[in-house]
C-alpha cells in the first residue's frame, strides 16, 4: 500500500464527503506508514481527519475528503 492507494480506499469508503474505514495491519511499521500518509494527505489539503485510532490489529480512520480527483 502507498499514499495514493490509501486515498483511493478512502474514496471508495466514503459516503458523500465523509469516510470511515478500518485498515488491518500486520506490523507496527504498517501503522507508522499509514500515520505518515494520512499526515501528508492532510498537509496537502486532500483530507481532514476527525479520528485516528491505532487498535491491536487495525487502524481506524474517520474524517472528511476535502478534495479528491479521480
Secondary structure, 3 states (H helix, E strand, C coil): CCHHHHHHHHHHCEECCEEEEEEECCCHHHHHHHHHHHHHHHHCCCEEEEEEEECCCEEEEEEEECCCCC
